[in-house]
């Protein structure tokens, strides 16, 4: 009986130690676009997945409605609250004498969770 209890304890301890706690950094690129006749902005997020012209990549709320932000800073603060860390921000000239700013973020995920994304 003592051997069985010892085996159960060792098995449980081994299982607890064997859990994979490895984390991996994931990146995303955010583009903020102003709305016509409004101060609000919408956010397009590129997680590195295959993109389609037919799919809308703008950030949405839990109900699937387009998430609107008061400003770019509001959007950056929102991503910060979600655990994303700003890595870099840079302008991209779009040909209309104005720049579109892109923001690169990173966040650590458990490796199993990152594989599912």
C-alpha positions in Angstrom: 0.0 0.0 0.0 2.9 2.4 0.8 4.4 1.7 -2.6 1.2 2.6 -4.3 0.9 5.8 -2.4 4.5 6.7 -3.1 4.0 6.0 -6.9 0.9 8.2 -6.9 2.8 11.0 -5.1 5.8 10.7 -7.5 3.5 10.6 -10.6 1.6 13.8 -9.4 4.9 15.6 -8.6 6.4 14.6 -12.0 3.3 15.8 -13.8 3.3 19.2 -12.0 7.0 19.7 -12.9 6.5 18.5 -16.5 4.1 21.3 -17.5 5.5 23.4 -20.2 5.9 27.0 -19.0 7.9 28.2 -22.1 6.8 31.5 -23.4 7.2 33.0 -26.9 6.9 36.6 -28.0 4.3 37.3 -30.6 4.1 40.6 -32.6 1.4 42.6 -34.3 1.3 45.7 -36.4 -1.3 48.3 -35.8 -2.5 50.9 -38.3 -4.7 53.7 -37.1 -7.2 55.2 -39.6 -9.2 58.4 -39.0 -12.9 58.4 -39.7 -14.3 60.9 -42.2 -15.8 64.0 -40.5 -14.9 62.6 -37.0 -12.1 62.6 -34.5 -12.6 58.9 -33.9 -10.2 56.3 -35.3 -10.4 52.6 -36.2 -7.6 50.2 -35.7 -6.4 47.6 -38.2 -4.4 44.8 -36.6 -2.0 42.5 -38.5 -1.1 39.5 -36.5 0.9 38.0 -39.3 -1.9 35.7 -40.5 -2.8 35.3 -44.1 -4.8 38.3 -45.1 -7.7 38.5 -47.5 -9.1 41.5 -49.3 -12.6 40.3 -48.3 -12.0 40.0 -44.6 -12.2 43.0 -42.3 -9.1 43.2 -40.0 -10.2 46.2 -38.0 -10.4 45.7 -34.2 -13.9 44.7 -33.0 -15.5 44.4 -29.6 -16.9 41.2 -28.0 -20.2 41.7 -29.9 -18.4 41.9 -33.3 -19.1 45.6 -33.7 -16.3 47.8 -35.0 -14.3 49.2 -32.0 -14.0 53.0 -32.2 -11.4 54.9 -30.3 -11.4 58.6 -29.4 -7.8 59.0 -30.7 -4.7 57.0 -31.6 -3.6 57.4 -27.9 -6.9 55.9 -26.8 -6.2 52.9 -29.0 -2.6 52.5 -27.8 -3.8 52.6 -24.2 -6.4 50.0 -25.0 -3.7 47.6 -26.4 -1.5 48.3 -23.4 -4.3 47.2 -21.1 -4.6 44.0 -23.1 -0.9 43.3 -22.2 0.7 44.4 -25.5 4.0 46.4 -25.3 4.9 49.1 -27.9 8.1 48.2 -29.7 8.2 50.8 -32.5 6.2 53.5 -34.3 7.0 54.7 -37.8 5.3 56.7 -40.6 4.6 55.3 -44.0 4.2 57.8 -46.8 1.0 57.0 -48.7 1.4 59.3 -51.7 -1.3 61.8 -50.6 1.1 64.1 -48.9 0.3 62.6 -45.6 1.8 59.8 -43.5 0.0 56.8 -42.0 1.5 55.8 -38.7 2.2 52.1 -38.0 2.8 50.7 -34.5 4.5 47.4 -33.7 3.6 45.7 -30.5 4.7 42.5 -28.8 3.2 40.3 -26.1 4.4 37.1 -24.5 2.2 34.0 -24.8 2.6 30.5 -23.4 3.9 28.5 -26.4 0.8 26.3 -26.5 -1.4 29.3 -26.8 0.8 30.9 -29.4 0.7 27.8 -31.6 -3.1 28.0 -31.7 -3.1 31.6 -33.0 
